[in-house]
């Protein structure tokens, strides 16, 4: 019971976290009737992993793609998703995503500064699957947002983790459509693209509604009155209790559990060694939901992403820093090899699918066959392409091993030298013949997409290139993740359900803190943010328009 609890703060709705899903939930709860909304943020910054990301949203059948003349249908969407996870998706929550995603986009366009447009030629991640859009339309890009509008609050947005700062949208940057005068004007206005634009514009909407953000308030426990969740017990930066009453309900949107080693080992299908999300994602929401009796789902899966350890912690309380590794492996003149020196995957495939290949288990040696693994490139590649945070021609970074020959490189890295030399020779031979017979790299639109391929060449040579110019380089890669994909299960109204499938009154979830609507499927660019923000919108709408049972 909560009788006699001394509350430090009271609100209609309490949102835990401040990423894309969380801020969408807070905004929609306010607009649909819950005028008293508060956000509890664990850190001193808003934006979560959203602010650090590419910021794209995957929302099928959206009005932006229709306006671009790209047709879509519910039947195509279901066919596509079912082909990737046959019979594995929950029809109720999938339908909620399909119906409410497009509605959310209209809402954001009408009620917030968020501005999105269809990335018309960005392919779905499995463009060869039935129902896919091989020429794009379902992935949405952010228009650049001027951070000068945020005033003093601009410094409160998490910085980007992308390799390149953008003053325009991703489409503008890639296509080179910004002239010098426009770029100069955007520099003055501190315009930012990608996830910075999304997080910044959502934060602007939060500020416009005077929704308070309580910084450095780490939610620890849900307070219940009988079966109903009525508040949150948090702690401040000094470890003191901070109790917040939630008259209507609480939204868990605290991100995944990828930085919690105990939870990672307990639940995930295989090793996760290099998360690229914000280090605050330690499963706080998951632990609270478990204690509240929530049913769990999709706990074995994550949104996999290849990464590289840039630096180890310098003091006890710090976390290591990992660099994104999604582009480098797909360019001409790059391959991935395991410790036997063998390729094991189409290097240009999407990062989530590639991540699953790292968990192939060798029963004979009782090890993961493809862990550890390395990126192999040559001097031609290093002179031409950006590699992680290393510009073309820049000095070799500490995480990149260099040798004059492949044999020496293999010895330095701990790779079988005979295997590596044979693999590179076979790969070069296939490149010269114009086809990757081993993994069909370069055979589809995604492999040759200009975001990671080299537009100086025609397919398949946008992704295929020989490795024959020494010195040679190896980078040890990590089994990384953008976030975990499991958590409390919800119904179509984003209400967390118990093990009997009944809603836990007053408890909602969204984003990577909930069991992913699409399970282990990553439909296209924005495959986390699209569903995550949709369920944030659903949670806020339900909390705003439905008074709790008295």
C-alpha positions in Angstrom: 0.0 0.0 0.0 1.1 3.6 -0.6 -0.8 5.2 2.3 1.5 7.4 4.3 4.2 7.6 1.5 5.8 11.0 1.6 6.1 12.0 -2.1 8.8 14.4 -3.2 7.0 15.1 -6.5 3.6 14.2 -7.9 2.4 14.0 -11.5 -0.2 12.4 -13.7 2.4 10.5 -15.7 6.0 9.7 -14.9 8.3 8.8 -17.8 11.6 7.0 -17.0 14.3 7.8 -19.5 14.7 10.6 -22.1 15.5 8.9 -25.4 13.3 9.0 -28.5 10.6 6.6 -27.1 10.6 8.3 -23.7 10.2 11.9 -25.0 7.5 10.8 -27.5 5.6 9.2 -24.6 5.9 12.4 -22.5 4.8 14.6 -25.3 1.8 12.5 -26.4 0.7 12.0 -22.8 0.6 15.7 -22.3 -1.2 16.4 -25.6 -3.8 13.7 -25.1 -4.9 15.0 -21.7 -2.3 14.3 -18.9 -1.2 17.9 -18.4 1.1 17.0 -15.5 3.9 15.0 -16.9 7.5 14.6 -15.6 10.6 12.8 -17.0 13.1 11.2 -14.7 16.5 10.9 -16.3 19.3 8.8 -14.8 22.1 11.0 -16.2 22.7 14.7 -16.6 21.9 14.6 -20.3 18.8 13.9 -22.5 18.5 12.0 -25.7 19.8 8.6 -24.7 21.2 6.4 -27.6 18.8 8.2 -29.9 21.0 11.3 -29.8 24.1 9.3 -30.6 22.6 7.4 -33.5 21.7 7.9 -37.2 18.3 8.9 -36.0 16.3 7.2 -38.8 12.8 5.7 -38.3 11.6 2.6 -40.1 7.8 3.0 -40.5 6.2 1.0 -43.3 3.3 2.4 -45.3 4.0 6.0 -44.2 2.6 9.2 -45.8 6.1 10.4 -46.7 6.7 7.4 -49.0 3.3 7.8 -50.5 4.0 11.4 -51.3 7.3 10.2 -53.0 5.2 7.9 -55.1 6.3 4.7 -53.4 3.4 2.3 -52.9 3.1 0.0 -49.9 0.4 -2.1 -48.2 -0.3 -4.0 -45.0 -0.1 -7.2 -47.0 3.4 -6.4 -48.2 4.6 -5.5 -44.7 3.3 -8.7 -43.1 4.7 -10.8 -46.0 8.1 -9.1 -45.5 8.3 -9.5 -41.7 6.8 -13.0 -41.7 9.5 -14.1 -44.1 12.2 -13.0 -41.7 10.6 -14.4 -38.6 8.0 -17.0 -39.7 5.2 -17.3 -37.1 7.3 -15.6 -34.4 5.7 -12.2 -34.2 2.7 -11.3 -32.0 -0.2 -10.3 -34.2 -1.7 -7.8 -31.7 1.4 -5.7 -31.1 2.5 -6.0 -34.8 -0.8 -4.6 -35.9 -0.6 -1.8 -33.4 2.8 -0.9 -34.8 1.6 -1.0 -38.4 -1.5 1.1 -37.7 0.0 3.6 -35.2 3.4 4.2 -36.8 1.9 6.2 -39.7 -0.4 8.0 -37.3 2.5 9.0 -35.1 4.3 10.5 -38.0 1.3 12.7 -38.8 1.2 13.7 -35.1 4.9 14.6 -35.0 4.6 16.7 -38.2 1.5 18.5 -36.8 2.4 19.0 -33.2 6.2 19.0 -32.8 9.4 20.5 -34.5 10.3 17.0 -35.7 10.7 17.0 -39.5 11.1 13.7 -41.4 11.2 12.7 -45.1 11.3 9.4 -46.9 14.9 8.3 -47.8 13.5 7.2 -51.2 16.3 4.9 -52.3 17.4 3.5 -48.9 16.7 -0.3 -49.3 15.1 -2.4 -46.7 17.8 -4.5 -45.0 16.7 -7.8 -46.6 15.9 -6.4 -50.1 15.7 -9.9 -51.6 12.9 -11.1 -49.2 9.2 -11.1 -50.4 7.4 -7.9 -49.5 10.6 -5.9 -49.1 11.2 -2.5 -50.6 14.5 -2.9 -52.4 14.5 0.7 -53.6 13.5 2.2 -50.2 10.8 4.4 -48.8 10.1 2.9 -45.4 13.1 4.5 -43.8 12.7 8.1 -42.8 15.5 10.7 -42.5 15.6 13.8 -40.2 15.8 17.3 -41.5 18.6 19.2 -39.8 17.5 20.9 -36.6 18.9 24.3 -35.4 20.2 23.8 -31.8 20.3 27.5 -31.3 16.5 27.1 -30.7 17.3 25.1 -27.5 19.3 28.0 -26.0 21.0 27.0 -22.8 19.5 23.5 -23.0 21.5 22.6 -26.1 24.4 21.5 -23.9 22.1 19.0 -22.2 21.7 16.8 -25.4 23.9 13.7 -25.6 26.7 14.1 -28.3 26.6 12.1 -31.5 28.6 8.9 -31.8 28.5 8.9 -35.6 31.9 9.3 -37.4 30.9 12.6 -39.1 29.1 15.7 -37.8 26.3 16.8 -40.2 24.9 20.3 -40.7 22.2 18.8 -43.0 20.1 15.8 -43.3 21.8 12.5 -44.2 20.4 12.7 -47.7 21.8 16.2 -48.1 25.2 15.2 -46.8 25.5 12.1 -49.0 24.2 13.8 -52.2 26.3 16.9 -51.6 23.3 19.3 -52.2 24.4 21.9 -49.6 26.3 25.0 -51.0 28.9 26.9 -49.0 26.5 29.7 -48.1 23.9 27.3 -46.8 26.5 25.4 -44.8 27.8 28.7 -43.3 24.3 29.7 -42.3 23.8 26.3 -40.7 27.0 26.5 -38.8 25.9 29.8 -37.3 22.6 28.3 -36.3 24.2 25.1 -35.0 22.1 22.9 -37.2 22.5 19.2 -36.6 21.3 16.1 -38.5 20.9 12.4 -37.8 20.0 11.5 -34.2 21.0 14.9 -33.0 18.2 16.4 -35.0 15.7 13.9 -33.7 16.6 14.2 -30.1 17.0 18.0 -30.3 13.6 18.5 -31.9 11.9 16.1 -29.5 13.5 17.9 -26.6 12.3 21.2 -28.0 8.8 19.8 -28.0 9.3 18.8 -24.3 10.5 22.3 -23.4 7.6 23.9 -25.4 5.1 22.0 -23.1 7.0 22.9 -19.9 7.5 19.2 -19.2 10.1 19.1 -16.4 13.1 16.8 -16.7 14.5 15.7 -13.4 18.2 15.0 -14.1 20.3 12.6 -12.2 17.3 10.8 -10.8 17.9 7.0 -11.2 14.6 5.0 -10.9 15.2 2.0 -8.7 11.8 0.6 -7.7 8.1 0.8 -8.7 5.7 1.7 -5.9 2.5 -0.3 -6.0 -0.9 0.1 -4.3 -2.3 -3.4 -4.5 -1.9 -4.4 -8.2 -1.6 -0.9 -9.4 1.7 1.0 -10.0 1.3 4.3 -8.4 4.8 5.8 -8.3 8.5 5.4 -8.5 11.3 5.3 -5.9 14.4 6.9 -7.4 17.7 8.1 -6.1 19.5 11.3 -6.7 23.2 11.9 -7.5 24.0 11.7 -3.8 22.2 8.4 -3.3 19.2 9.9 -1.5 15.7 8.7 -2.0 13.4 10.7 -4.4 9.8 9.5 -4.5 7.5 10.4 -7.3 3.8 9.7 -7.3 2.2 8.8 -10.7 -1.5 9.4 -10.6 -2.2 7.8 -13.9 0.9 5.6 -14.6 4.6 5.1 -15.3 6.3 4.5 -18.6 9.5 2.5 -18.6 11.6 3.8 -21.4 15.1 3.4 -19.9 16.7 1.6 -22.8 18.1 -2.0 -22.8 20.4 -3.9 -20.5 23.5 -4.2 -22.7 25.8 -2.6 -20.2 24.8 -5.0 -17.4 27.2 -7.9 -17.6 25.1 -10.1 -15.3 21.9 -9.7 -17.3 23.8 -10.1 -20.7 25.2 -13.4 -19.6 21.9 -14.5 -18.2 19.8 -13.8 -21.2 21.5 -13.2 -24.5 22.0 -15.9 -27.2 25.8 -15.3 -27.3 28.6 -12.9 -26.3 28.0 -9.2 -26.4 31.4 -7.6 -26.0 31.2 -4.0 -27.4 27.9 -2.1 -26.9 27.8 1.3 -28.6 24.8 2.7 -26.7 24.9 5.1 -23.8 26.5 3.4 -20.8 23.5 4.2 -18.6 21.6 1.3 -20.2 22.1 -1.1 -17.4 18.7 -2.8 -17.3 17.1 -0.6 -14.6 13.7 -0.7 -16.2 13.9 -4.5 -16.7 14.7 -5.2 -13.1 11.8 -3.0 -11.9 9.4 -4.7 -14.3 10.5 -8.2 -13.2 9.9 -7.2 -9.6 6.5 -5.9 -10.6 5.5 -9.3 -12.1 5.9 -8.4 -15.8 6.0 -11.2 -18.4 9.2 -11.1 -20.4 9.8 -11.6 -24.1 12.5 -11.7 -26.7 15.2 -11.8 -24.0 17.8 -13.7 -26.1 18.0 -11.0 -28.8 19.8 -7.7 -29.3 20.1 -5.2 -32.1 23.5 -6.3 -33.1 26.2 -3.9 -34.4 29.9 -4.5 -35.1 32.2 -2.3 -33.0 35.8 -1.6 -32.1 37.3 -0.9 -28.7 38.8 2.6 -29.0 39.8 3.0 -25.4 39.7 1.2 -22.1 38.5 2.8 -18.9 41.0 5.2 -17.3 39.5 4.9 -13.8 37.3 2.6 -11.8 33.9 4.3 -12.5 34.4 4.7 -16.2 33.2 2.5 -19.1 35.1 1.6 -22.2 34.4 3.4 -25.4 33.5 1.5 -28.6 33.4 2.8 -32.1 30.7 1.9 -34.6 31.8 -0.6 -37.3 29.0 -0.7 -39.8 30.5 1.0 -42.9 34.2 -0.1 -43.1 33.6 -3.8 -43.8 31.3 -3.1 -46.8 33.7 -1.0 -48.8 35.9 -2.3 -51.7 39.1 -3.9 -50.4 37.8 -5.1 -47.0 37.0 -8.5 -45.6 36.2 -10.0 -42.2 38.0 -13.2 -41.1 37.9 -15.4 -38.0 40.9 -16.8 -36.2 41.3 -19.5 -38.9 41.8 -16.7 -41.4 38.6 -17.5 -43.2 35.7 -15.3 -44.3 32.4 -16.4 -42.7 29.8 -13.9 -44.0 28.8 -11.4 -46.7 30.6 -8.3 -45.2 28.1 -5.9 -46.8 25.1 -7.4 -45.2 23.2 -5.4 -42.6 24.8 -5.2 -39.1 22.0 -6.9 -37.2 22.1 -10.0 -39.4 25.9 -10.1 -39.4 25.9 -10.0 -35.6 24.0 -13.3 -35.5 26.7 -15.0 -37.6 29.2 -14.3 -34.7 27.3 -16.7 -32.5 28.0 -19.8 -34.7 29.2 -22.5 -32.3 31.9 -25.0 -33.2 31.0 -28.2 -31.2 34.4 -29.7 -32.0 36.4 -27.0 -30.3 33.5 -25.9 -28.0 34.1 -22.3 -29.0 32.4 -19.7 -31.1 33.8 -20.2 -34.5 33.7 -16.6 -35.6 34.9 -14.9 -32.3 37.3 -13.2 -32.2 37.2 -11.8 -35.7 39.1 -9.1 -37.6 38.7 -6.5 -40.4 41.5 -6.9 -43.0 42.3 -4.0 -45.3 45.4 -2.8 -47.3 47.1 0.5 -47.9 45.0 1.4 -50.9 41.9 1.2 -48.7 43.5 3.2 -45.9 44.6 5.9 -48.3 41.1 6.3 -49.7 38.5 5.6 -47.1 37.5 6.8 -43.6 38.0 3.9 -41.2 36.2 4.3 -37.9 37.6 7.6 -36.5 40.7 7.4 -38.8 40.7 9.8 -41.8 42.2 8.7 -45.1 46.0 8.9 -44.9 46.0 9.7 -41.2 48.5 8.1 -38.8 47.6 4.5 -37.9 45.5 4.5 -34.7 46.4 2.3 -31.7 43.6 -0.2 -32.4 44.8 -0.9 -36.0 47.7 -3.5 -36.4 50.0 -3.0 -39.4 52.5 -5.3 -41.2 54.3 -5.4 -44.5 53.0 -8.9 -45.3 49.8 -10.9 -44.6 51.9 -13.5 -42.9 53.4 -11.0 -40.5 50.0 -9.4 -39.9 48.4 -12.8 -39.1 51.1 -13.6 -36.6 50.7 -10.2 -34.9 46.9 -10.5 -34.7 46.8 -14.2 -33.7 45.2 -15.4 -37.0 46.2 -18.5 -38.9 48.6 -17.2 -41.4 48.1 -20.0 -44.0 44.3 -19.5 -43.8 44.5 -15.8 -44.1 46.8 -15.8 -47.1 44.6 -18.4 -48.9 41.5 -16.5 -48.1 42.8 -13.2 -49.5 44.1 -14.9 -52.6 40.7 -16.6 -53.2 38.8 -13.3 -52.5 41.0 -11.4 -54.9 40.5 -14.0 -57.6 36.7 -13.8 -57.2 36.8 -10.0 -57.3 38.7 -10.0 -60.6 36.1 -12.4 -62.0 33.3 -10.1 -60.9 31.4 -12.3 -58.4 31.7 -13.4 -54.8 31.0 -17.1 -55.2 31.3 -17.8 -51.4 28.8 -15.2 -50.0 27.2 -13.4 -53.0 28.4 -10.0 -51.8 27.4 -7.3 -54.2 24.4 -9.2 -55.6 21.6 -6.9 -54.2 20.7 -3.3 -53.8 21.6 -3.1 -50.1 25.2 -4.4 -50.7 25.8 -1.7 -53.3 24.0 1.2 -51.5 26.0 4.3 -51.7 26.0 4.9 -47.9 28.7 2.2 -47.5 29.7 1.4 -51.1 32.0 3.3 -53.4 30.0 5.3 -56.0 33.2 5.6 -58.1 32.4 2.1 -59.3 29.5 0.2 -60.8 28.0 -2.8 -59.0 29.3 -5.2 -57.7 32.5 -3.2 -57.4 30.9 -0.7 -55.1 31.5 -3.3 -52.5 34.1 -5.7 -54.0 37.8 -4.8 -54.3 41.1 -6.6 -54.2 43.4 -6.6 -51.2 46.9 -6.6 -52.6 48.8 -3.4 -51.8 50.9 -3.5 -48.7 51.3 -2.7 -45.9 48.3 -4.6 -44.6 46.1 -3.8 -41.6 44.0 -5.7 -39.1 41.4 -4.4 -36.7 40.1 -6.6 -33.9 36.3 -6.3 -34.0 33.8 -6.7 -31.2 30.4 -8.4 -31.0 28.6 -5.2 -30.4 25.0 -4.0 -30.1 23.0 -0.9 -30.5 20.9 -2.2 -27.6 19.1 -5.2 -26.3 15.7 -6.2 -27.7 14.1 -8.0 -24.8 12.1 -6.8 -21.8 8.6 -6.7 -20.4 5.9 -7.7 -22.9 3.2 -5.3 -23.7 -0.3 -5.3 -25.3 -1.4 -3.1 -28.2 -1.9 -0.2 -25.8 1.8 -0.4 -24.6 0.6 -1.7 -21.2 3.0 -4.1 -19.5 1.3 -7.5 -19.0 1.8 -10.1 -16.4 2.4 -13.9 -16.9 -1.3 -14.4 -17.4 -1.4 -11.8 -20.1 -3.3 -9.3 -18.0 -2.2 -5.6 -17.9 -0.4 -4.5 -14.8 -2.5 -1.3 -14.0 -0.5 1.9 -14.3 2.6 0.3 -16.0 3.7 0.9 -19.6 6.8 0.3 -21.6 8.4 1.6 -24.9 11.6 1.5 -26.8 14.5 -0.9 -26.1 13.1 -1.3 -22.5 10.2 -3.4 -23.8 10.1 -6.7 -25.6 10.7 -5.7 -29.2 7.6 -5.7 -31.4 9.6 -7.1 -34.3 11.4 -9.7 -32.2 14.8 -10.4 -33.8 13.9 -8.7 -37.1 15.5 -5.5 -38.2 13.4 -4.4 -41.1 15.5 -1.5 -42.3 17.3 1.7 -41.2 15.5 2.9 -38.1 14.4 -0.6 -37.1 14.7 0.2 -33.4 13.5 3.9 -33.3 10.5 3.4 -35.5 8.8 0.8 -33.4 10.2 2.2 -30.2 8.8 5.7 -30.7 5.5 4.3 -32.0 5.0 2.5 -28.7 6.1 5.6 -26.9 3.3 7.5 -28.7 0.8 4.7 -28.0 1.7 4.7 -24.3 1.4 8.4 -24.0 -1.9 8.5 -25.9 -3.4 5.8 -23.7 -2.2 7.5 -20.5 -3.5 10.8 -21.6 -6.9 9.7 -22.7 -7.7 7.0 -20.2 -8.2 7.8 -16.5 -7.1 5.0 -14.2 -9.8 2.9 -12.5 -10.5 4.2 -9.1 
